Amino acid sequence: MQVSVSKQLYPFAEHYFEVEPGLRMHYVDEGPREGAPVVVMVHGNPTWSFYWRRLIKALSPQFRVVAPDHMGCGKSDKPDDARYPYRLGRRIEDLGKLIAHLRLTEAGPIHLMVHDWGGMIGMGWAHAHEAEVDRIVLLNTAAFGLPPAKAMPGTLRLTRTGLGTVLVRGFNAFSRGANRYCVTRRPLDPAVAHGLIAPYDSWANRRAVLRFVQDIPLAPRDPGFDIVSEVGEALPKFDSHPVLICWGMRDFVFDKHFLEVWERKLPSADVHRFEDCGHYVLEDAGEEIEALVREFMAPAVVPTAAQDSAHKAAPSAAEASP
């Protein structure tokens, strides 16, 4: 799909993969291909790979960074319901197909970064591939069901109704509302605000935005409920992995109740709270989070051949002593 956004903000080349004949998934693939560690960034709803642009730029000099657009999102195809199911299980399957197609785990475990629905999708894949995952970055997300102390937000309940369908698909209310209420430090720059919602420019192109909300599993009868339950129960196994959590505390959906679940399941995680930030925490606190992610990822950097040669050629302290 043609999506017009600022080249300065989002200067990345387009890449496409057919998840099945006739259905193309778009993905960003930046950085060195040979020998570099791999980072996979998984977005949520109603964003797309544009949300990761700052971290893609920050990490791609030393990492191969892959950031897909889920089907129906970003620059990926936007099929109708007869052509694509828009369900959690299929989302996880698609991510796995892309990782396998690009052979991202052949050289070693990948590093995973997730936000919003990306947490359930990314950790859903990771649950079945724990040995192929190393470091994990979590940004206002979940990979478990609604915490008992958390009520379903009214905006999400409304979105799941007939009126919600008209508001989301007819007026783009969900995406526009996210641009307004998911940042709390300052309003989005107009070019950023446009970039976040640019792919969702018509009734047909807003299908996935609505389907994501309708697919939230709340009861055992709902599709995806078993997946969410299984993955959520298994999360403590990832406490042996390095995990960085950056959390906007003014998120009205993924609030303190969700963060508390992560902290119980991953007590060794490095947690950073941003008290004045909202759900789009990477927009509100981009500079701070970029610095934290750089530091967190530093142990995973593979020295270049030039750096390695320079290190070998440099005399040790003992050799340099007279």
N, C-alpha and C positions, 0 to 999 in steps of 0.2 A: 504494500500500500504506500502511496506517496503521502508523506507527512512532512509538512514544511515547518521547520524549527530553525533557530539560530545556529549557524555553523560554528560560531565561536563557542557557544555553550555545548553543542553536541556535534563534534567534528568527525564522528566515527564512520568508517566504511560499512556498507550494508552487506550482510551475509544471510543466506537462506538455506534451510534444511526442510525437506519434505517429511513430515511426521507420518504421512501416508500419501499415496498418490493424489496429487491435486491440492494438498493442504500444506502451505509453506509457513514455517516458523522463522521469524527474523531473529537474528542475534548479533550482538557486538562481539568482536574477537580482536582484541588489541594486545600489543606487546610481543615479545619474542616467542617464537614457536619451538625452537630447539633448546631443550635442557632447562627451560624456565619452569618454576613452580606455577601451578594453575590455581586461579581464583574463579569461582563461579558465583555470580551475584543473581539472586532470585527476587524479583519485585512482587508487589502485592496489587491491590485494587483500590483506586482506579489509576494507578501509575503505570509505568513501563520502564524500559531500560534507561530512559532519560533521567529517572530518579537517581541512578548510580553514577551520573556523569562525572562528578567531582572525584569519587574514589577510583573510577576507571582511569582518569588522567593521572591521579596520584600514584597508582600502583603499576600501570602498564610499562613504565621503563624497566622494571625488574621482574614483573610477573606476566604470564599470559592471562588476560582477564576476559572471561566469557560472560556475557549478560544477555540472556534470552528475553524475548517478549512472549508471554503466554499467548496461545491461540486466542484470537479475538481482541488482542491488546497491541498497543504500539504499532509497529510496522508489519506485524504478522497478519496473515489472512483472517478474515472475519466471517466465517461460514455461518449458515443458518443452523437451526437446531436439528434439522434432519441430517445434516452433514457432520455435525460435531456435538458430543454430549455435554460439554461444559460442566464436568464433574471432577471432584478432587482426585479420584483414582486415575482418571485420564490425564490430569495435569501432572501427576507424579510420573506416570508412564512416559509422557512426552519429554519431561526433563531427562529421564533415564535414557531415552532414545538419542537425545542430542549429545549427552555425555559419552555414550557409547560410539556414536557416529564420529565424533571428533577425537575419540581415543584419549580422553583427557586424563584417565587414571592409569594409563600404561606406564608412565614414568614414575608413578608414586601417588600417594594420596593427594586429593585436591583440598583446597581451603574454601569454605562455604560462608557466604554472607547473605542474610535474609531479612526481609522487612514485610510486615503485614501478612497477607496470604502466602508470601514467599516462605515464611517459617514453616507452615504446615506442608507445603509442597516440597521445599528443600529438605526438611527433616524427615518427611515421608520417604524420600529417596534415600537419605542417609541411614535411616533405620534398617534398610535392607543391605546397606553397603558400608557398615561402620568402618571396616578396615581400609576403605578407600577415602576416608575423610580424616583430615588433620585438624586445622584450626577452624573455629566457628565464630562468626560475628553476628549478633542478634540485635536488631533495631526494632523496637515496638512491634512485637509479633507474638504468635502463639504456635504451639505444636501440640495442643491439648484442648479439651473442651472448655466451655464457659465455666470459670471458677464459681463455686457455690455462692460466694459473697457478691458476685457481680450480676446485675440485672442486664438483660438484653437492652441496649440503648434504644430509645424511642425512634430515632431516625432510621435505624436498621429495621425495626419492626414495621415502620411505615413503608420502607422501600420494598418489603416483601408482599405488599398489597397491590391491588389493581391500580389504586391511585399512585402508588410508588412507581409502577411501570410507566405511567404517563409522565411523571416528574423526571425519572431517570432517562428514559429513552426519548421523550419528546422535548424536554427542556434542559437536559444535561445537568440536572440539579445536583446529582451526587458528585460528579467531578468538579463542578463549579463550587459547590459547598465545601468540598475538601480543600480546594485552593484557598478558601476564605478562613475555614475554621481549624484546619490541621496545622497551621503555623500560628504561633502565639507571640514570638518575639517582635516580629515586624511583618508587614504585608509582603507578599512575594513580589519580586521584580516583575514587571509586566511581561518581559521576554520569557522568564521562567514559568510564570503562570500560564502563558500561552503554550509553552512546550509541554507542560504536564498534561494538558487536555487536548492538544492538537489532534491526536488520532481519533478522538471521539466526537466527530463532527456531524453525525447524522443519526437518525433512528436506528438504521441498520448497524452502524459502527459502534453503537453503545450497548449492544446485546451482552457482551461479556461482563460489562460493568454491573448490569442487573443480575446476570446469572451467578456471579460470584456471591452476591448478597443472598440470593435465593438458595444457594448451595451450602450455606452455613448449617452444619448438622447440630441440631439441638436435642433430638430425641432418638432412641434406638431405631425407630422406623425410618429415619432420614438416611438417604444415600451418603456414604462417607463417615457415618457415625462410628462404625467399627474401626475404620482406618485411624480416625482421630484418637479413639480410645487406646488402640494398640500402640500407636506411636507415643502418645502421652505417657503411658505406663512404662515404656522402655527408655524414656529420656535419661534417667540416672546413669545409664551406661556411658553417656557422653561426658560425664563429669571427669573422666580420665583424659579428656581432650582439653587443650587450651581454648577457653571461651571468653570472649569479650562481649559484654552487654552494655549498650548505650541507649538510654531510655529517656524519652520526653515525658515528664511527669504530669503534664497538662493534657495528655491524650485522653479524650472522653470515652474512647472505646478500649484500647489497650492501656488500661490505667494501672494503678499500683497493685490491684488484685492479680493481674497477669504477671507483673514483675515478681510478686511474692511467690507465685508458683514456680517460675524459673529459678528463683533463689533456693527454693526447697529442693528442686530436682537437680540443680547444678550448683551445689554449695561452694565449689572451688572457683566459680566464674569470677572474673574481674568486672565489677559492676560500676558503671558511672551514671549517675542520675543528673538530668538537666531539668532543674526545678521549673524553669520558665519556658520550657519547650513543649511543643505539641506532637501530634502523630507523625508529621513530616519532620522528624527530628534531624534528619540530614540536611534539610533546608534551613531549619532554625539554627542549628549548631554545626554547620558544615565544617568550619575551620577547626573547631575543637575536636570533632570526631575524626577528621582527616589525620590530625596529629596523633590521636590515640591509636588509630588503625595502623599508621606507619610504624609506630613503636611496637605494637602488638605483632605485626607481620615481619618485623626485622629478623627474628631468628630463622624465618623460612626462606630468606633471600639466598639464592645460589650465587656465589662469587663468579664474575665473568672470567674468561680466560686471561684477559689483560690484568685484572685484579689479582688473580691467582699467581700469575707469573711475577708480578711486582712484589707480591708477598714473599714468594720463594727467593727472589733475588735480593730482598732487603736483608742486611746483616742483623743477626740477633743482638741483643744487648751485650752478651758475653763476647761475641765476635767483634763488636764495635769498640769494646774497651781496650785501651792501650796496654 
